[in-house]
């Protein structure tokens, strides 16, 4: 779901680093947001 280079970058961030997702639920499904949240930290 999340490309490897992006996953690597997100994993390098400090836990609970704030961020924004632009596009709304039709452009960015809830599963993608959950995957991003799981990768941070």
The 8 nearest C-alpha neighbors of each residue, nearest first, counted from 0:
[[1, 2, 31, 34, 30, 3, 35, 6],
 [0, 2, 6, 3, 5, 31, 34, 35],
 [3, 1, 5, 4, 6, 0, 7, 8],
 [2, 4, 6, 5, 7, 1, 8, 0],
 [5, 3, 7, 6, 2, 8, 1, 9],
 [6, 4, 8, 7, 2, 3, 9, 1],
 [7, 5, 3, 9, 8, 4, 1, 10],
 [8, 6, 4, 10, 5, 9, 3, 11],
 [7, 9, 5, 11, 10, 6, 4, 12],
 [10, 8, 39, 6, 11, 12, 7, 38],
 [9, 11, 39, 7, 38, 40, 8, 12],
 [10, 12, 8, 9, 7, 40, 13, 39],
 [13, 11, 40, 9, 10, 39, 14, 16],
 [12, 14, 40, 16, 15, 11, 39, 10],
 [40, 13, 15, 16, 39, 12, 10, 11],
 [14, 16, 17, 13, 40, 39, 36, 12],
 [17, 15, 14, 13, 18, 12, 39, 40],
 [18, 16, 15, 19, 14, 39, 13, 36],
 [17, 19, 16, 20, 15, 36, 39, 35],
 [18, 20, 21, 17, 22, 32, 16, 35],
 [21, 19, 22, 18, 23, 32, 27, 24],
 [22, 20, 23, 19, 27, 26, 24, 18],
 [21, 23, 26, 27, 20, 24, 25, 28],
 [22, 24, 26, 25, 27, 21, 20, 28],
 [25, 23, 27, 28, 26, 29, 22, 21],
 [24, 26, 23, 27, 28, 22, 29, 21],
 [25, 27, 22, 24, 23, 28, 21, 29],
 [26, 28, 24, 25, 23, 22, 31, 29],
 [29, 27, 24, 30, 31, 25, 26, 32],
 [28, 30, 32, 31, 33, 27, 24, 34],
 [31, 29, 33, 28, 32, 34, 27, 0],
 [32, 30, 34, 33, 29, 28, 35, 27],
 [31, 33, 35, 29, 34, 30, 36, 28],
 [34, 32, 36, 30, 31, 35, 37, 29],
 [35, 33, 31, 37, 32, 36, 30, 38],
 [34, 36, 32, 38, 37, 33, 31, 39],
 [37, 35, 33, 38, 34, 39, 32, 15],
 [36, 38, 34, 35, 39, 33, 40, 32],
 [39, 37, 35, 10, 36, 9, 40, 34],
 [40, 38, 9, 10, 36, 37, 12, 14],
 [14, 39, 13, 10, 12, 38, 11, 15]]
